[in-house]
Every structure is written in structure tokens, then in C-alpha cells.
Amino acid sequence: MDGKQPDSQFLLPGKDSITLPFYPVLRTGLHYAIKPFTHLRASLGQGIRYPSVAERFTQTSVGALNIFPNPSLQPEIGWAGEIGIKQGFKIGNWKAMLDAALFVNQYSNMMEFSFGVFNPDSVTLTAQNLPNWIGFQAQNAEKARISGIDLSFNSSGQLGKVELVSLIGYTYMNPISLNSNPQYTANFSDTTTNMLKYRFKHLAKADIEANYQKMSFGVSMRYNSFMRNIDRVFEDDLDPSLTSEVYILPGLKAYRQLYNKGNLVFDARIAYTLKDQYRISFIVNNLLNAEVTSRPGDIQAPRNFIIQLQAKF
């Protein structure tokens, strides 16, 4: 870092030669209780993230995975705003809380690791040396915006002698790139959209638990929509000019075309409390044995069973 201008140096607007040794940020919030169980809130905040030394200068490899440096990486600057309302309810012995919020995050010079072929020395690519130039590099994606709505509903109450507790949440996001540079969008697996890579538009979760005396039974659900955009290099032949096809993950493109409805996973659990100090649980994760990948090449665990013992001291 010797000889480089500090990332935290801030040039005062309208003052070409006056700088501060730190980057100022503003954060503010507002809360207003409309009624005892109705609360309105709003917030606005700026932020900055400086590139790490590793992101700028480290060149290394782990097995076949290469990491390339990017000395020209710039700090990521942005702001976030939210306006939300929380409403409480009570009907008999039932209590519930509904929360709704609109949010927006705006980024400049957003940093993200991009996967591709990096050939700084313009070496002629061959089937033998191609793996040496494949890997990740931290890059600035220029401007981006993530906006959306977040909803959550919590409730608890009695149904006869059974206590029911529920948690339901849903988030809609619109993560888009505002970078119109064709060299950047050319790396998208779906060039017909400006949706950011490795992002979801819809996220949902739900958990319902029933408690009766010392027994409890619960079911949970989690869902994410299809990851529409990834690095194009994961789906394409790395170099069509070679006599043989070279793929990082053979079959990935066909897999994504077939499984393009998102991931829906259910879990279940049953538990028994012993003497208010010990709790033994039987948990089934991925109850329906769904085939799930969170990102390319990362296949999640199939149905699995866990016996858990908890103790309080």
C-alpha cells in the first residue's frame, strides 16, 4: 500500500485542494408511535467499504481454484433507506405482530468477485495452460440498486391446551445493475436482464410450533426463487476454438434449465422436555428429500436425521 492515496481521504466538494483524512458518513432515523400498538419508522444511512489488501494484491490458488489480484479496485460507496410500520394485535389470548417495510440500497463501485478467464500476459490459450488463467477476481460492478419489500408476521396463542407459535416472513427484492457497459453485462448468463448475479427475487420462510405440556412439534419451510443470473463462464465452453469441450461444471446449463422453479425445503422436529432442564429432540432436515443447490456446484444435503440433547446449567 506504500505510495498509494489512502482510501479514507475525502475531497471536500467545491474545494479542489482541501481533503479530510477520513470519509464522513451520515446516519439518521425516525420513530413515531401512532398508537400504543402501531409504530412507524424510517431510516437513512450512508456507508463505505474499503477494498482489503487481499482483494487488491493477493494471487494464490487452492487446488484448481485461482484467485487473481486487482490493484485498481476502488472503494464501494452507498446508502440505504427504509420506511416501515409495525402493528400489534390481540384477540382473546392470541397476540400477533405484523411488520412491513419498504427498502432501497444504492451502490457505487459495488465490489463483487467475478469468475472468468484472466489472461493479463495475453498468452495463447491451450487445453494445457487454460486452467492457469481461470478463477475469481474482485471487480467494481459500478452502480447497482437493490430495492424491495419485507413482510413478517409473528403470533402466539392457545388452542385449548395447546400453545401455537408461528413465524412467517417474505421478502421481495429487485437487485439490478445500473452498469450499462456491455463488457460487464456480457458476463451474465442471462444477458436479457440486468439482474445482479447470484441474487434471488423472492425469499420466504415459515415456522409453526405446537407445544403441549412437555411435548412440542414443529414444521418449517424455506423458499428461494430461481437464481436467474450467474457468471456466464459456468455454463459456456471455456474456449470453443479448442478441439475438445472444456466446462468447469459439465451439465450445469442443462441442470439449470430443468430446475428453474426455485428451491422449496421443509424441515420437521419433535421434542420432549425432561425436568425443565433437559430437552431431547428428533429433527428431520429436508423432509421431502428435495434436490437443492444454493449456487453453482453447491448441492445441499439430502434428507438427514438428527438427535439432539440440550441441557441447561
Order of alpha helices (4+ residues) and beta strands (2+ residues): beta-beta-beta-beta-alpha-beta-beta-beta-beta-beta-beta-beta-beta-alpha-beta-beta-alpha-beta-beta-beta-beta-beta
